[in-house]
């Protein structure tokens, strides 16, 4: 046998040029090499239904090349495709390519797909490869989005969609079957003129080929590629010549219209193994794989993981009957299919699985049985990212061997707790100047590997932890990544699928699809039917099932944040018989479609939570009883709310009558909701079943004493207590304004009195003063991990200043014994906020200290740590503040104390080394009601004498208290402390990053508008300013060499932008205008939304067939799949239908070849979301039957009916003459642009909000 000679080619990533002008540019070039040097080497066997290799269609490399040439001649002869030509463009540098009309391939899986694809790529005619399982709606969308002129299909295949898209029938062309291209000897197609390979002057031209995304969150989107994309598949291996893979046989189970299916087909060209393909139009099953292995004796298997799982769960009872048309059964059905499957797999050199993580139980069982598993990973945008190779020493099936030739880089995963150690991978897709960031979170490990001669080297492996783009945003704005819960539960043998839900709610829940085999093992009287359909059996079985995996839930809860814990009562169980999950066409769970389907059950589960609260309040609440009795009962209810739901124990934490629920006791949004439910249930026992409470009563009255008074006032019950000095009215009447002013002054006086009694916290020696002066400026920054804070740190480091960050400390715990250090937490935050990587010089000037309570003496630091800070600090930025607009003023008392503690430090430093500059981040909310008194006059940069201009929220009033406190302390310092408060307007996400918080009001407004399919009309102007730009201006003010700063400064964008321009952009973007208007295959603008060099495109995945039933959390991030469909249909034989509704090939020549510049024409500007009067939009928010969870703006009704419009549209304009004089960056700031808005929308889409 002649040795296989591997073809040579290079793989430049991104937009890098080819090293040599003669390097192969297309997969056709590489195939030509192989066909020339290895003409008789067997490329593939296409099995028929007998599975007999002797009856299979056999192709050599020469046969494949000849078939491609014949196909290209037929395509040109039928005037379906044209050869690409180079031309010059007046608007572009260098020659460009003119191409024909796009041809879509819509076929069931066999070798003809590969032949058609390579033939069209040879010609340079645009080709779009569509999944055979697309729905009609998805197909219609993709045909329009890719400007497809012709659809190559078969009558049998077209029947699956023809009733849905009859208007597309005129585009269909009956594809020639595989055998027509493989005629031995004289072939009718050989009489056709043979076209030459197309001209390809631009190796970065992305108009030649397209996959499509999954469509699991909507309609699929095309993802466009260069010719060089196929080199990624050709080079995706680490096979040494000593592996002799050219002598091996590889079974390829994934269909060829998906990326994972095309990977082995490409590798067969480049490394020479022979591919075995299953019969066309068959559904891959575990049984089929084993039968193919018995008949063909392969060495390698490519498959999706669920089929491996099925091998362990399929017994003789569920073994499918033999395939029809089989000459004779290859083998008899055995009584122990699992043992037989493992025996067959054990003989293989390699079992490569991809498209999703394998179930832990499957991987462990197979690894223990000696099966050589290899984990594969890729994305539609990048191609294959993990190399195919023989598993190296020390390799474990959970881990990936990621490639070294794809420009892969890693960074901490943005938006995820950095202590989890998750990394985000990025690479430079072919033809892209930007990096692409995948949505899967990775974890890393390193092991030592010993090669054949005994050399030791470090091998790095990565494991997929899950996707982060399914983030859940709770009603409180807190984020929950479902990865932890979904990964823990999906690895349980009882569970087929897991979807965590809870967006817009106060707590999460989980929807689980239970495996049929588990139900049978629990049902002692099983008759073979699904016991979940038995109304008598199901309740008992449900509790048994919950018990079986509850330890996994408890373990996951122990590692989760408080608001991300899963309660037993919020676990919903179903089965395929009872009510199945909606699925993508590849068989995996479709998240949004499933949640939509189960919306009634989810709504009912949340409603039942209200009833559960009654058990926590078994004693009726009599508000007319003595106050001490009522308070004791409320304390019990608060303790109960602190305890995880379902626990038999109650918290024993001591609670004082004036302890703040959030600051002192640790109440969070979830626990506040539990307390609200319990209060409502208790009061209904004494006041009647119709009793209701204001939704924010726990927030606004967050001590025991205040809550008692609030409940009594709400229900008109006469109590025995006295009104607190910090209580106030919320109206704009004179009495309410006076009450708010008095409350602010009362809190201010109280804190300043405390401050006067604080002990000195050490002094600084003369030598320390001199050493500090020699080091230059050192800035202490609080709130340094937030959106503004991270960019403040970067702005300071850019200017060469030293920075000490005060960050939240992480205490060791059972689930996290080695918490992240304060410095690492700060670095992770900088990365997650899109801050550029720090230089070594900048890193040397950055330090961090951890504290759990900024209002404590010395900030809770050890004396030595505090002294080190005190000895060097020259400037203080106080930027730390909880963003919570529900809590009242008194709940922010500790924030005012924290400001006082920082001033106490400043005073001590100033006494030893004068002066110290102190800058506080205040808010526009302190003057947010100025529109009521001076609507047309800019608000001056001056101090306030009362609370009349302040928005009556605790957030704004407490900031006002801090402004006044800073003014008092600095005034009393005799000039030693130079203090100022900067009132900051509306910050947005940083430029080129777009990370505008999903809990901000604009995000919630636009998410609700997208659901209502209309936008509110807003007149006037806005003053949004990106956080990175605001940080630069802030630091310029801080470091300005003037002797003293004004006590009050303002910071918003001085260049205001008309709302109409912003709304027009948003209306177009939210309408989903993403199809090019004419011309060749071409990505359209909305698909190229950049976020700090991220190009945000929908990611696809590999096919998983109808047999793929298991949870595939990363499936949406790996390769290419099809549109969601609740049921799957597979076309029968492609050659069995003589009748056809398809047209014959077009007989008219393509009249003209569309140029690249023509194909860039913009989308229809008239297609956009309607913009309706604000009052009508607001009424729709309030009265729409759409659930609250889908209209998050509904919780902002008070704000939307009150201050939103005047504050946001120019009714409150901050005068900035002083600030602009101190900051050139602020003075030159331009308004936000269309690109900024697209960045924000892209980020919100990435976060799952849109």
N, C-alpha and C positions, 0 to 999 in steps of 0.2 A: 504493500500500500504506500503510495506516494505521500511524503510528509506534507502537512498543511502549512502553507506560507501565509502568515498573518499580513493583511494589507496594512499599509502605513498611512497615517493621517495625524493631524494635530488638532488640538482643542483650545483655541483662544477663548477666554471667557469675556463676558461683557461686550464691550466694543473694541477689544484688543484686535489688532490686525493679525492675519496669518503670517507666520515667520517667513514663508517663501511663497512666491507668486504662483508656483506650480502645485502647492498643497491641494489635496482634494477638498472641494468646497461643498459637495453634496453627498448624500448617501448613495446616489447613483454612481458617483465617481469611485467610491469605496467598493461598491458591488462589482463594478467593472474590473477593478484590480483583482478582486478575489476570483471572479469568473475566469480571468485570464490566467492566473497562476494556479488555481485549484479547480479546473473546469469539471472534473469528474467526482469531486468530493460531494458526498450526499449532504444537501442542505436541510431537507425536511421530508417528513412523511405525513400526509393528510389522511387520517384514518377515515374509513367509512363505518357504517353501523355494525359491521361484523367485528370490528376491532382487530382484524387479522392483518398483521403488517404486510403479508404477501399480497393483499388486495388493496393496499393503500396507494394513493397517488404519491409517486416518488420524484423528488426534484433534486438535481445537482445544482451547484452554484452556476454552471453554465445555463442550465434550464431556467433558473430564476431570471438571469440576465436576459435571456432570449424572450421569456414571457413578458418582462417589463418593456422591452423594445417593441414587441408585437402590440402590447396594450397601448403604448404611446402612439403607434401608427394608427390604431383603430380610433383612439380619441381624436386625433387630428383629422383623420379621414371622415369621421362623423361630425366634424365641426363642433365638437364639444369643448375642445381646448386648443390653444395656440402656443407656439414657442415664444418664450420671453425674449425681448431684445433690449439692448442698451441704447440709451438716448441721453442727450444733454438737456439740462433744464436751466432756464434763465434765472430761476428763483432758488436753485440749489447748487452747491459746490460739488463738482465732480459728476460723472455719469450716473444716471439712475436707470431703473428698469421699467419697461412697459410690459404689462401682463394682460392675459385674457380674463374672461369672466370666471368667477369662482365656481368650482364643481364640488358638490357635497357628496360624500360617500355614506350611504344609509343602508348597510347590508348586515346580515347576520354573519357570525364569525367563521371565516375560513381563509385560506391563503390568498384568495382573490383580493381581499382588502389590502394586503401588503403590496400586491402587484399594482393595483390601481394607484395607491399612494405614491409608490416610487416612480411610476410612470408619469404622474402629474408633476412630481418634484423634478424629474428629469427635464420635462418641458419648461419648468418654471411657471406653470399655470397654477394659480391659487387653488388650494384644496382644503376643504374643511371635513374633518372626520367626525361623524355623528354616531352616538350610541344607538344601537338597534332597539333599545328599550325606551327611547324618548316618547313622551306623550305628544299628541298632536299640537297642543299649545306650545310646548317647549320647542318642537321642531319648527313651527311657524316663526317663533321668536328668533331662533338661530338663523334661519334662512334669511330673514330680513337683516339681522345684525351683521351677517357676513356677505351680504349682497350676492347670495348664491343664485346662479343662473340656471344650473342643471343639478338634478338630484339623481345620482346613480343608485338604483335600487332594483328589487324584483317584485313581481306581482304578489307573492306570498308575504314579503316584508311590508309592502305598501298597505296591504289590507289591515294591518294593525293600527293605522292612523287615518286611512282615507276618509272615513266618515267625519273626522274632526277637522280635516284640512282639505276639503275637496278642491279649493282654489289653487292648491299647490300641485295638483295632478298634472297640470300642463307643463310643469318644470321637470317631471320625472322622465327618466330614460332607463329602459330595461338594460341592466348590466349583463355582459356576457359572462357565462359561468367559467369557473376556473379551468375546466378541461379545454375550452376553446383556445386558450393561450399555450397549451402544453401538447399540442398535436405533434407527434413524432414525424419527422420527415417533412414532406410538403404540407404546408399549412396555408389555408386561404388568406390568412392575415399577412403572409409573407409577400403577397402581391402588392400590398399597399406601400406607398413611398415611406421610407424610414426617416422620420424627423431627427435632426441633430439636437444635441443637448442645448437647453436654453442658455442665453447669455446672462451672467450674474455679476455685474460690475461692483455691486455694493453688498459686501458680506453681512452687513447689519440690516438689510432690508427685511422688515417683519411683515411683509404682505403675502407670503407664499404659503403659509400653513397655519391651521388653527385647530386646537382642541376646544373643548368647552368645559365649563365648571359644572359642579354637581347639580345645582338647582335645588339644593336641600333647604335653602331659605327663600326661595322664589324661583323665577325663571333662570335657566342656566345662561351664562355669559361666555362669549368666545374669548379665548386667550391666544394671542397671535405670536408667531415664531418665525425665526430665520431658518435658512437651510441648516445652519450649524447646530441647531437644536438636536438634530438626529445624531450628530457626532457624540453628543452626551451619552446616548444609549450605546453607540458603538464602543465607546471607551469605558463603559461602566463595569470594570472588572479589575481584579488583582490576581489573575491567573498567571502563575509562572509557567514557563515552557515545560517544566518538570511535571506539572499537573496533567499534561497530555489530554487536555479537554477536547481536542479535535477528534479523539477516539471515543468520546462519550456521547450518550444519548440523553436528551433533556425533554421531559414531558412539560408542555406549556398549557396550563388550564385556563388562565384568564383570557377573555376574548380580545381579539386584535383591534377592536375599536377603542381600547383603553390603553393608557400608557404602560401599565405593568405587563400587559399582553404583548406589546411591541418590544419590550426590553429583550426578551430571549430571542425574538426574531432578528433583532439588530446584532446581538452578540454572536448569533450563529454565523453571521457574515464576517465578523471581525476575529473570532477565536476558533470557529470551525466545529463546534459540537452540532449534532444533528437534532433538529427539533421534531418532536412528535406532537401533532395537533389532534384534539378530540374530534369526533364526527361533527359536521356542521349541524346547526339547529338542534343541538341537544343541550339540556340543562346540566351543567357540571354538578356532580354529586360525589360524595365520599365513595360510594359503591363504584361509580364509573372510574375514578382514579385508580382504585385497587385493581379493577379489571384491566385497565390499560397497562398498569405496571406488570401484571401477570403475562400479558400478551407481548409486550415490547422489551421487557428487561432493561429499563433505563438506569442511568446513573444519577440523574439530577431531576428534581421536580420543582416547578414554579407553581405556586398556588396561593389562594387567599386563606387566611388563618381559620375562618369558620369551617371550611371543609375538613381541616385537620381536627377541629373540635367535633365535627359530626362523626368522624371515624371512631371517636371514643364513646359516642352516645348512641350510635346506630347498632341495633341488634338484628337478629333474624326477623323479628316481628315487623320491623320497619324497613327491611331491605326492599328496594323497588324491584319490580319484575325486570327480566332481561329486556334489552332494547329490541324492538321489533325489527324485522328484516335481517336479523342476525342469522347467518348460515347455521351456526350451532353455538350453544353457549360456550364461552371461553372456559368457564369453570362452573362448578355447582355452587349454589349458595351454601355457606357454612353456617354452623350453629353459633360460632363465636367470631363474628365479623371483626371486632376490635382487635383480638389477638392476631388475626390474619393481616389486618391493615398494618399493625405495628411491625409484624415480621417483614412485610414487604418494604415498609419505609426504612427499616433498619439496614437493609442491603444497599441503600443509596449513599452516594458520596456527599450529597448536599440536598437539603430541602429548604428552598428559599420561599419565604412567605412575605407578603407585602400588602399594603392597602389599609392596614389597621393593626393594632397590637393584638397579639394572641392572648387568649385567656390564660391566666396564670396556671390554672389546673391542667390545661392542655399542654402548655410548654413543659411543666414539671413532669407530667406523665411521660411525654415523648422523650424528653432528655434522659429520664431514668431508664427508659427502654432502649437507649442507645441511638436514637434518631438524631442525625446531624442537622440541626436547625440553623438557619441563617435569617436574621431580621433585615428586611429591606424597607426603604423609605424614599419618598420623592414628592414632588409637587408639580402641578401642571405648568407653572411658570418656569421652573428650573430644570425639570427633568429629574432623572434618578440621582439621588444624593448619597446613597449608601452603596458601596462597591459589592459586586457579586464575587465571591471567592470561596475557597475551601475554608471552613471555620478554623481560625488559628488556635494555637494552644492558649488556654486560659479564657477562651471566648465562651460566653453564656448567651443563651437564646434571647434574653431580654434586651440585649444591647446591640447597637448599630456600629458597623465599621464605616464611618463616614469618609467620603473621598477627599483626596488632597489636591485634586486638579480642577476644582470648581470654584476657587476663590472664596471658600467658606470662612466666615468669621463668626464669633460668638460675643454676646453681651448679656448682662442680666436681663431677665424678662421684664419688660415694663408693665406696671400696673399689678404686679404680683408681690406678695410678701417676700422680701429679699432673703429672709431666713430660710426659705424653702430651697434656695440654691438653684432655682430654675434659670436656664439659659435660653436665649433666643438666637436661632441660627439665621444667618443671612448669606446670600451669595449674589453673584452678578449674572443674571440670566443673559443668554446670548442675544446680543443686539441692544441690551439695556445699558445706559450710562449709569443708572442708579442701582443701588443694592435692593434686593427683594428680601423682606423679612417674613419668614414662615410663621404661622399662627400656633404651631405646636411648641409647647414648653419642653425643654430637654434637661436632663441631669447628666452629669459627667462622672466617669471614674477612670483611673489609670491602673494598669497592671503591667508587670514585667513579663516580656515574651522572650523565650529562648529559641533561636533559630536552629537549623539542622546541624550547624557546626559549633553550637554552644555559645554563640554570641547573645548577650542580653540587651534588649532594648525595651523602652517603655512604650506600651501600646495604649492609646486613648480610645475609650468607647463612650457612646452616648445612648441614653434611653429616653424614649418619648414618655413624658408624664401626662400629656393630654393637651387639649386645645384651650387657649385663653380667650378666643374671640366669641365664646358663648357666655361671656360674663353676665351675671345677673345683677341688676341695679335695684336694690330694695327701695321701698317707699321713702326711706330716710336718706337716700343717696348713697348708703353704704354698698360696697361692691362685694359680690360673692363669686368666686370662680368655682364652677361645678366640678372641676377636675378631681378634687380629693374624694368627694362622695361618690362620683360616678366610677372612678377607677376602683375604689374599694369594693363597691357593690357588684360591678360588672365581672369581677374576678370570682364571684361566688357561683358555685355550680348550679344553685337554684334559679339563677337569674339570667335571662337571655338579653334583656335590654334595660337600660337605665336612662332616664332623662330627669334632671333636676330643674325645678321651676321656681318662680317666686318674683319675677320682675314686677316692680310696682307694689309689691306686698310688704308686710312687715316681717315676714319670715319665709324661709324656703320650704319646699316640699319635694318629694321624689315620686316619680311615676315608674313603676317596675313591671316588666313583662316576665312572668314566671314560666320556666321551662315545663313542657308537658311531662317529661320524664320524672321531674321532681314531684309533680302532682300525683303521678301513678305510684311512686314509692310511698307517699303519705296516705294514700287511699287504700285501706286494707281490703275493701270490697270492690276493688277496681274491676270494671267490666270492659276496659279498653277505651271507654269514652272519657272525655275531659271532665273531671269532677267539678271544675269551676262552674260548669253549667247547671250543677245541682244546687238549687237554692238552700237545701237542707245541709249539705256538706260544706259549702263554701265558707261560711263564717268560722267554723272550727279549723278548717284547713288554712285559712288566712292567718290565724294566730300561730299555728304551728310553723308556717313558712316564715313569719316575722321572727319567731324565736330562733329559727335555724340560722339566720344571718345577722341577728341583732348584735352579737359581739363585734362584727365588722363595722357596724354603724357606730358603736361605742368607741371603737378605736379611732375611727375617722373623726368623730366629734371631739375626742381628746386633743387632736391636732389642729382643729379648726378654731377660728376666731368665734367669739360669743355669738355674733349675729349670723354666723354661717353654720351653726349646728342644726342637725336634722332631728325633729321630734318624731316619735313613733306615730303619733296621731296624724302626721302629715305624710305618711307613706301610703301611696295608693297602689294596689295590686291589680293586675289584669292578666289575662292569658290570650293566646291567639284565638281561642274559641269564644271566649267571653267578649272581648273587644280588642282587636289587634292594633298595634302601632301602625301609623302610616309609614310607608317605606319609600326610599328612593328606588329607582328601577334596578339597582344592583342588590336590593334586599336589605339594606341597612336602615336603621331608624332615621326618619326625617323629623328633626327636632320641632320645627315650628308647625309643620302640618299635624304632627301628633298632638302638640299642645292645643292647637285649634280644635282638633277632634275631641279631646278630653276636657274642653273648657267647662262643660256642665259639671263633671265630676270634681274638677278643681275648685270651682265656685262653691260647690256643696261642702267640700272639705274645709274651706276657710270659714264658711258659715257655721260649721259644727264646732269650730274652735271657740266660738262665742259660748256655746253650751258647755264646753269643757270647763270654762272659767267658773261656772257655778259650783263645781266641786271644791274649788280653792276658796270659796267664800261660803262655807256651810252655815255661818251664823249671820242672820239678817243684820244689816247695818242701819241702826237707828241714830240718825243725826241729831235728834233732840235729846239724846242721853248726855250726861255730863261729858265735858270735853275730854277729860283724861281717859274715860272709857272708850270714847270714839277713837282717840288717838292710838290707844293700845290695839284696838281691832285693826286700824289701818296699818300699824306697824307689822302685825301678823300677815296682812295681805301683801305688804311690800316684800317681806321675807319670802313668802310663797312665790312671788313673781321672780325672785332672784334664783330660785331653784329650777333646774332643768325640768321641763314638762315630762310627766310620767314618773318622776322620782317619788319614792315613798318618804323621803326626808325633807325637812324644811330648813332653810338657812337659819343659823343662830346668830348672825351678825347683829351687834348692838346698833340700834337706831335711835338717835336723838330727835326730839320734836322739831328742831331747827336744822337738822342735817340735810344738805342738799342731796336729792336723789341721785343726780348725775355726777356731782363732784365728789361727794363724801361716801356714797353707798355703792356706786358702781352700776346704777341703772343704765341700760342702753335702750335703743329703739325697740328691740324685740321685747325686752322685759317691761318697758313702759306700755307696750300694747297689751301684754298679759295683765298688767295691773289695771288698765282701763277696762278690760273684759270682766275682771273679777269685781271691780267696783260697780259696773253696770248690773251684773248678775245679782250682787248683794242688795243693791238699792231696789231692784225690781221686786224683791221679796217683801220690802216694807212700803214702797211707794207705788207699786203697781207694775204690771208687765210692760207697759208702754213707756216706762222711764228711759230716757236717753241722756247721755252726757256729751258735752262738747268734745270733739276729737282730740283737741290739744290741751285738755284740762290738766293732765299729768305733767306736761311740759311747762305750762304757764304757772303752775302752783306746785313747785317741786320740793316742798318740805311737808312733813306731816301736819304741822300747824296751819300752813297756808292751804293745804289741800282740804282740811276740815272746813275752814272758813269758806273756801270756794264752793264746796259741795253744798254747804248750808245756804249760801247766797243763791246758788243755781236753783235749788229746790224750795226756796223761800222758807227755810227752817230757821227758827231763832236759836242761835247758839250762845255759848257763854264766853267765848273768847273775844279778844280785842284785835282790831285791824292792825296789821303790821305797817311800820313806817315806810317800807319799800313797796307797798301796794299802790297802784295808780290806775287811773282810767286811760283808755286807749283812744278816746275821741280827740277832736281838735278844739273842743270847747275850752273856755278859759280855765275852768276848774280842773279839767284833765291835764292841761298843760302845766298848771301849777303843781299838780300832784306828781307828774313825771319829773319836773324840775326838783321838787323837794326830795324825791326818791334818789335822784342822782347825787344831790348834795349830801344826803344822809349817808349814802354808801361811801362817798368821797371822804366825808369827815371821819367816818368810822375807820376806814383804812389808814388815813393819815394819822389818826390817834394811835392805832396799833404801831405804825411805823416809828412814832416818836419813842416807843418803849423798846424797840429792837436793839439788841446789844451790838456793839461793834464786832465785826467778824475778822479781826486781824488787821495788821498794817503792813506796809511795804517798806523794805529797807532802802537806804540810799543807793547801795550797790545794785539792788534790783531795779531801782528807778533808772539808773544810768544804763544798765544792760537793756532795759526795755526801750529806752530812747534810741539806742544804737540799732535796734531791730526795725525801726520805722513803725508804721501803723499796724495795729493788730485789732481786728474787728470781731467782737462777740456777736453772733447772729443766732437769734431764736427763730423757730419756724423755718428752719433751713431745708427741710425735706419737702415743703409744699411747692406748688407750681411757681409762685413768685420767689420763694426762698431759695430754691435751687439755682435760679438764674441770678439772684443777688450774690450768692456764693461765687458763681462763675465770673460775674462782672468784677468782683473784688479781686479774684485771683488773676484775671486778665491784666489788671492794673498793678500787679505785683505786691498786693497787700497780704499780710498774714490773716488767716481766718480761723476762728474757733467756733465751731457749730455746737449748739446745745440741742441734743436730740433725745427722743424718748428712749429710755433704757429698756433693755430686754432682760428680764430675770430668768435664770435657768428654771426649767420645769421638767416634769417627767417626760413629756413628749418632745421637749427641745432642751436637752441638757447642756448644749453648747450654743447659746444664743449668739447672734451676730453682734460684733463689736460696734460701738457708736460710729467709729470712722467708716467701717464697711457699710453700715446702714446709710450713712451720708453718701458714700460713693455710689451705692446702688440706686439711691434716689436721684442723684445727678444723671445717671445713665437712663433711668426710666423716664425722666422728664425731657430727654432728648438733648441734654447738654453735651457739647463736644468732649471728646476724651481729653483728660487733663495731661499736660506735659509733666515730665519728672520734676521740673522746677516748681510747677504749680502744686503738685502733690506734696512736695516738701513743705509748702507753706500752709497746708490744710491740716487741721486737727479737729477732734470732736470729743465732747464729754457727754455722758449719758445721765439723764435725770428722770425721775418719775413724778416729780412735783416741783414745778418752777416757783410755786408760792411758798415753799418750805424754806427754813433758814438754810443759807448757803446753797439754795436750789436742791437740797438733798444730797449734795456732793460731800465726799470725805473732806476733812479740813485741808489736807495737803493739796488735793485736786482744786479746791476752791482758791487756795492761796496762789497756785500757779496761774490761774486765770486772772486773779486780782493783780498780780505782779506785772502783767504784760498788756492788759487791755487798754486801748486808747479810744475806741469808738464802740458804741452799742447800737445794734439794730434790733428792735423788738418787733418781730413779725409773727410770732406765734399767737394763734387765736382760733378757737373752735368755730367753724362755720355752721351755726345752728340758729335759724331765725324763729324757732318755736319757743325757746326757753326765755323766761323773763329776766329782768335785770338782776334780781338777787342770785340767780343761778350762775351769773358771771362774776360773782364776788371774788372767787379765787383768781380769776384772770386779772382783776384790778390789783389784787394782792401781789400777783406775779410781777406786774409792772412796777409796783412799789419795791419789790425785792431787787429788781434790776436797778432802780433809782438809788436804792440803799447801797448797792455795789458801786454805782457811779459816784455817789457822794464820798465813799471811802477812798476810791481811787483818786478823785479830784483833790482830796485833802493832801495826798502825798505827791501827786503829779498833775498839775493844772495845765489846761482844762481838759475835760472829757466831753465828747460830742455824743448826744443821745437822740436817736431818731425812732419814732414810733409809727407803725403802719396803721393809720386810722382809716376811715371809710367815708364815702360820699353819703352814707346813710345818716351821718350826724347832721347833715344839712338837707336831707332828702325831702323835707316838707317845705322848702323855701319857695316852691312854686305857688304855694297858697298865699304868700304875702308879696313876693317880688318875682312874678313869673317871667318877666322879660329882662331882668337884670342879672348878670353873672354874680354868683355868690363870692363875696370878697374873701381873701386869705386872712381872716381875722378870727380871734377867739369868740366863743359864744357865751353869752351871759345867762342863758336859760335853755330849756329843752324844746322851745317852741318850733324850731326848724328841724328837729331830729325825728326820724321815723320812729314811732313808738314801739319798737321791738327791743328786747333785752340786748340783742347784739349791738344795735346802734347806740342805745343809751349807755351801755358799759364802755364803749369806745369813747363816747363823750366824757364819761367820768375819767378815763385815762388821760384824755387831752388836758382836762382841768388839773389833774394830779401832776402831770409833767410840768405844766406851767407854774403851779405853786412851788414844787420842789426846786425847780431850776431858778425861780425868782428868789427863793430863800437861800440859794447856794452862793449868792454874791458873785455870780458869773463863773463859778467853778464848773458848773455843768451847763453846756450849751445844748439845750433841748428843743426839738421841734416835732410836731405831729404832721404827717403827710396824709391828707385825705385822698384816698385813691378811688378812682372811678371804676368803670367796668373793664376788668382784665379779661383777655381771651387767651387761647392757647398760643404757645410760642410759635414764631414764624418758622416755616419748613417742618414743623412738628404737628401743630394743630391740636394739641392735647388740652382742649377746653373741657373742664370737668362735666361729666354727664349728670351731675346733680344740680348744676346751675340752671337758673330759670329759662335761659334761652334754649338749652338742650331739651328741657321738658316741653317747652312750647312747640318746638319744631317736631319732636317725636309725636306729640298729640296732633299736630297739624297733618303730619304724614298719614296718621290713622284716619283722620276726618277727610283727608284729600282736599284740603283747602288751607290757605294761609290768611292770617288777619292783616287787614290793611292798616299800615302805620305811616303817618305823615312825619314831617320834620326830619331831624338828623340824629345820628348816634355818634358816640365818642369812644368806641372800643379801642383798646390799645393792647397789642400783644405783650405777654408777660416778660419776654426777653427784652423788649424795647423799654418797658416800664422799669425793669431792673437796672438797665444802663443809666437811665435818667435818675433813678433813686440814688445810685452810687455816686453819680456826678454831684448831686446835691450834698450827699454825706461828706464827700472829700473836697468840696469847694473851699478855697483858701480864705474866704471871708472870715472876719473875726467872730461874728455871731450869725446864726441862722434866724430867720423870722420864726416866731412860735408856731405859726400855722402856714402850711404850704399845700398846694393842690397838685394832683397828678392824674390827668386823663389825656386823651388824645386831643391836641389843640386843632387838628384838622378833622372836622366833623364830616361824616359821610351821609348822603341822603338815604333814607330808609328805602325809597323806591328802588334804588339800584341794588341794594342788598336783597330785597324781596324778589326782584326779577331773577337774580342768580339762584336763590334758594328754590324758587318756583320751578325753574328748569331742572335743577339737580334732583329735587324730590320727585319730579315727574318721571325720572328714569329715562331721559332721552339718551340712548346709547347706541343707536344704529346709524351707520354712515348713510348718506343719502344716495350715493351712486358710486359706480366704479368698482375697482377690484377689492379683494379681501383686505380690510384695513381696520385696525383698532380705532375706535372713536374716542373723543376727548374724555367723556365721563369715566372711561375705564382707566385712565391714567391719572389718578388722584394721588399726589405725592405727599408724603408725611416724613420729613427729614430723610430724604433719599429712599423712603419706603415707597414702592409703587403698589398701591392697594388694588389688587385684583382678586376676584373670587378664586378660591383654590378648588381644584378638583380631586379626584381620587381614582382608585382602580376599581374595576368591576368585581362584583362579589356574587353575582348570579342569584337566582331565586332560592337557592339552597343556603345562602348566607343569612343566617338568622341571628347572629350574635352581635352584641354591642360593638360598634366600630367608632370609638371616640375620635380617632384621627383620620377616619376615612375621608372627611371633607378636606383634608389637607394633603392627600396623596393621589396624584394623578387625576383621572378624568372620569366622571360618572354621568348619570342621566337624570332626567327630571323626576320629581316625586310622583309615585303612582301607588295607590293602595293595593293593587294587585298586579301581578306580573304576567305577561303573555310572551311566548316565544314562537316565532314563526316556524311553520313546518318546513319541510324541504324546500330549498329555493328553486328547485327544478320540477316541482310537481303540479304546477298550475298552468295549463295551456292558455286559459283565458286571462285577459289582462286589461286593467283600466289605465295602464300606463301608455304614454305616447311613445312613438319611435323617435330616434335621434333627429334633431333639427337638421333640416336640409339647407338652411340659409347660412351663409358665412357670417362670422362675427364681424359686424360692419366696421368696428373700430376698436382699437386697443386703448383702454383707459389709462391715462398717465397717472403717475404717483401724485402729482399736484392736484389732479382732479379728484382722486380718491380721498383727499384730505378735506373735502368740503364739509362744512359744519352741519350739525343736526338741525332739524326744523325748529326755528326759533319760536314758532307759535305753540309748540307742545310744551305746556308747563302747568303746574298746579294752579287752580283758580285762586285769586286773591279777593277775599270778600270783606265787607265792612266789619270793623272790629267788633261792634256790638253783636252782629250776627254770628261771628266766630265764637265769641264768648258765650253766647246763648247755646251754641252747639256743644261747647265744652261742658256746660252745666246740665243740659237736658238730653244729650245723646244717649241712646241705649247701650253704647259701647261701654264695657266694664271699666271701672276705675284703673285697673292694672294697665290697660292699653291707652289711657288718657292721663298720663302723669301730671299734666298741667292742672288737672282738676283739684289737686291738693294746694294749688297756688291761687285759688279763687279770690281770697281776700286781697292778695297782692295785685292780681290782674284787674280786679274791680276798683282798686284804689291807686296806689303809687306807681304802678308799672308804667303806664302810658306817659305821664308827665316826666318821670325820671328818665325814661328811656328815649324819649323823642325830642328832647331839647328844652323841656320845662325847667330842668335843673342843669345849669351850665356853670362849671367851676371857673372862676377867674384864675389865671395862671401867670400873671405878669411877673410876680416874684420868682416863681418856680422856673419859668423859662429863662429868666435872667441868670439863674444859678446852674441851669443844665442846657447846654447847646443841643444835646441829643433830643431833649423834650421839645425845644423850640423848633427843631427841623422835622419833627415827626409828621409823616404823611398819613392820610386816612387808610383804612383797611381796603383791600382790593378784592377782586373776584377770586384770585388765587388763595387769599387768606380764607375766604368763606368756604371754598372747596376743601381746604385743609381741615377746617372744623367739621364739616359734614363727613369727610372721609374718616376722621378719628371717631366720630360718633357711630358711624357704621361699623367700624372695627370693634368698638366696644359693645356692639349689639343693641344700641339704642334706636337706630334707624333701620 
